[in-house]
Amino acid sequence: MTTSRGHNILTVQNLFRDAFVLKCLVTGIHGFIHLDFPYQLPVAITFVCCCNILPPIFTQSNTRVVALAFVQKSETLSSSILMGCQEELLIEKVCEIYDKLSRLENLNPSKQVNSLFTQLVQTCMSQCHIDITKLNERVQAIRCKLIKLCGKAEGLLEIHFATLIGSHDKPLNHIKIFPYYSNYLKLSQVEFSMLNKICSRVPKHIAFVGSGPLPLTSIILATNHLSTTCFHNFDIDPSANAKAIQLVSSDSELSKRMFFHTADIMNVSSSLKQYEVVFLAALVGMDREEKVRVIKHLADHIAPGTLLLMRSANGARAFLYPVIDPRDLQGFEVLSVFHPSDDVINSVIIARKNSQG
């Protein structure tokens, strides 16, 4: 619909009707927006301001009220609608990146793969709150597929750098070349601080389930924080353990405290009772059902009082990693939960196995 001067006219009802109206606004619908009711003025302003476009003039019929969208928008914007706009844009961006990733022949480290995952991570580190339980079925399906793509790409990235680092005479001197090393440093510091507040004494034996070819968490904790603790690393892939062993074998002191077990954790039972702390990697259990099965198995076999440290995700970061719902931790008492607000991606949950177990 247009005015006699040819300006575009949109009603606020039409704005609400299309979830992707923001895309339309961004791509150039300018001019006048007709407001049917006085209270709709700040609502319409909100939609346009979300897009960061040059503000059109809003006119309210019968009362000749004219307002520029940018005038005192901090006082007039509806925060809930603004957040809704941000959520829609973020979800659309994530879906676009997923579409590009899903079309690639492989996810081996390359300029294109690295660029897309960098965009994805930066997008998902937004402070915009997203409740994944409220996503529609299409986006839920994309999220599940995207987490699997992220897991596969992360594994390939670790294999690539484990091979590269392991080619040196003293591999651990070159471990910082891994692009996410600083992220692991921060996450390990968070996890150690959380454990330090809970543990009455330094644990003698820690298990890490899903350690992979580049067991950075175990290495960082053993080197920087827990210099007397023995770390038992479990991975289902023998080639991953072979690469991990190659990394630490050149360090005579560290190699005495780092052990590697090739096993499906679901087949490990009685030996789990020796560990005071068990780490569960974020990608062990790629969906809720599988994650719950692993946690239940651990609950059945670790000793009462054992701490279970789990990596999860919160908000938009849940497009990258599976989420652990504390309500699924049957047999455990949740002691501490951490959600990051910086460039750390994973949330951390620490729970203690009930003494009745």
Summary of the structure (lengths in Angstrom):
residues: 357
radius of gyration: 25.4
end to end distance: 68.6
largest distance: 83.9
contacts: 1073
relative contact order: 0.09
helix: 50%
strand: 15%
